[in-house]
Amino acid sequence: MEQAGIAVQSERPRGRPAKRFSPGRICAESDCVTFLSTYNPNDTCFRHSPIRFPRTRGRVDSE
């Protein structure tokens, strides 16, 4: 008896790996001792990063 089956690849190719930054970095703000994630490209933690507003579709706000 012949078995019918589906051919399955063992592993799909992945996209490129996430960019990583050096471990052990600390927020650049004075008196802040927060360790930054290796995936955070900024020199400051979330609390000390400048506020950024996302672009609204079709319109650029002047703020």
N, C-alpha and C positions, 0 to 999 in steps of 0.2 A: 504494500500500500504506500502511495506517495503522499507526503505531507505538504500541504500548501501553506505558505507563510508569507509574511510581509518582511521585506528586507529593511532593517533599521540600522542607521548609522549609530555607532557607539557614542559619539559626541559631536555636537554641532560646533562649527567654528564660531568663536566669539569675536566681538568687535575689539577695538583697541583697548588696552587697559587704561584705567583712570590715572590721570597725572597725580603724582605724589610729591610732597615737599618734605624737607628734612624734619625728622621727629625731634621732639623736645623744644620746639620754639615756644616763646612766651610772648604775650601781647605787648606791643610796643608802647602802649600808654603807661605813663608813670604810675606807680602804686597798684598796678594790675598784675596779678600773678597767674592769670588764666593760661593754661597750656592750649596751644592751637592744634587743631586736627592736622594730620598729615595731608588731608585733602583740601584744606583751606589755603587758597593762594594769597590771602591778605596778610598784612603784618599786624593787624589788630583783631581782637575777638569780636563777636557779633555786637556786644554791648557798646563797644567803642568805635565801630565802623560807621562811616557817614551814611545818612539815610539816602537810599536810592529808590526812585519811583519807577515802576515798570512803564514801558511805553504803551499807551492806549492805542488800540487798532485805528489806523487811519488818521491819527491826530497826534501832534507833538505839543505838549503843554510847555509853557514858558517857565514854570516853577522849577 
